[in-house]
């Protein structure tokens, strides 16, 4: 198992940041497709809540996910399982108010099993890059809205 921790400060209130993260049906409005993430489909509940299920599509296939934690404006966590490769990912966001807006922390845990475990360092590099892209794009989008 490998952990990735990234954070950023966003000049928008926690409510705006949380609401954008929780609106998984509309990520396409602010997060362009990449090799690691293309779209979210098959969402069981809108608005989402703890227990909501969904499918994240990427260029290699799909990952089945569920919302593990849903605490408005402070914490949201997603758990996903992929079959090819055999990978389990948990991504959680912790939001803290600051005088200028929100401090956002993203913690991602990655675990690969079987033969795929040998590829875990490569996968973690790709996931780290995707996490950084997601945070930077989220920040730019939200701060652009306030301009």
N, C-alpha and C positions, 0 to 999 in steps of 0.2 A: 504494500500500500504506500502511496506517495501523496504528500500534501502540498498544495500550492496556496500561498497567501499573497494577495495583492490588495491595495487600497488606493483611494483617491478622495479628494475633496471636491465637492460640487456646489456651486453657488446657486442652489435651489433648496427649498425646505424638504425635510424628510418625506412629507406627504407626496410631493411631486415625484421624488425618486422612487419611493415604494410603489406608487400607482403605476409608473411606467414598467417597473420590474414585474409587477403582478399582472399586467395586461399582455399575457403571453400570446394571445391571438393576434396581436398587432405589432409584434416585434419587427415585422417587415417595414414598418413606417420609419424606424430609426436604425435598424441593424441590417446592413446589406448582407446578402448571402456570402458564405465563404466555404472553403473545403470542409470545415468542421461543423458548420451550421447553415442550413438552407431555409427551413421553416418549421413551425410548430403546427400540428394538426390534431384532429381527433380529441379535442379538449372536452372532457366530460361535464364540466361546470363553468359557466361564465356568469358573474365574475367567479374567479377561482377561489378556492378555500383549501384548508388542510384536507388531504385525501383526493383532491382533483387529479385525474389522470390525463395524460397527453402523449403524443408521439413527436419527438424531435427528429427531423430528417436531416441527413448530411449526405455528402457525395458517396459515402460507402454504404449507405443503408439507412437504418433508423434505430432510435433508442426509445424504449418505452419508459415513461417517467411518471412520477407522482409528486405532488406538493407535500413535503414532509412537515414543514412548519409554516404557519401563516399568522404572524403577529403584526397587524397593521402599523406601519410607519417605523417599526424597529427591527423586524427580522422576518426573512422569508428563505426557505430552503427547498431545493429541488433534488430529487433522486432519480437516476436513470440507469437502465441496464441495456446493454447492446449485446448482440449475439455474434457479430462478425466484425471486429474481434470481440471475444468475451471480455467485456469491460463493465465495471460498475463505477458510476460517478455520482458524488454528492456535492452540490454547489450551494453554499449558503451565503446570504448577504446579511450583514449587520449594519444598521443605520444609526448614526448618532448625530444629534443636532449640534451645530457649531454656530458661532456668531454670524458667520458668512453663509451658512446653508447646512450642508450635510457631509459628515465624514462617512464614507462607504467602504466597508471591508468585505472582500470576497474570499472565502475559504473553499477550496475544492479538494476533495479526496478522490484519488483514482486507484482502482484495484483491477488488475487483469489476472485472469486465471489460465491454467493449462499452458499450452505452447505459447500463447499470446503474452504471457508474463515476460518472456524474453524481449519483447518489443516495448515493454512498459516505459523505459527511459525515452524512447522516441515519441511515444504517444504523449507522455507528460510534457515534453518540449512543445508539441503541437497544441496541447490543451492550455499550457501556460501562455503561449502566444495568442490563442483565441480569447482567453480570459482578459489579457491586456487590451486586445482590440475591442472587446465588449465594453470594458470600463471606459476606455478613451472615447468610444463612439457614444456611449450613454452620456458621459460628461458633456461632450460637444453638443449633442442634441438638446439636452436640458438647458445648458447655458445659452445656447442659441435661441431657445424659446423665450428666455427672459430678456433678451436684447431688444 
